[in-house]
């Protein structure tokens, strides 16, 4: 039996995590730059990271090491 994540699950994980990070990044960045700039920077940063995260999840899903069926 082989277990793997669907693309839909990987996409949902990446999107939900990035939404949380946009809020955190905005709070942190607003201490250093104007709030209007902080939101734009946070969104740009997270869109870039979203693509990397999704790709990483899909590649890592192909690696069987560390998976155990119980």
Helices and strands as residue ranges (DSSP letters): H 7-30, H 35-60
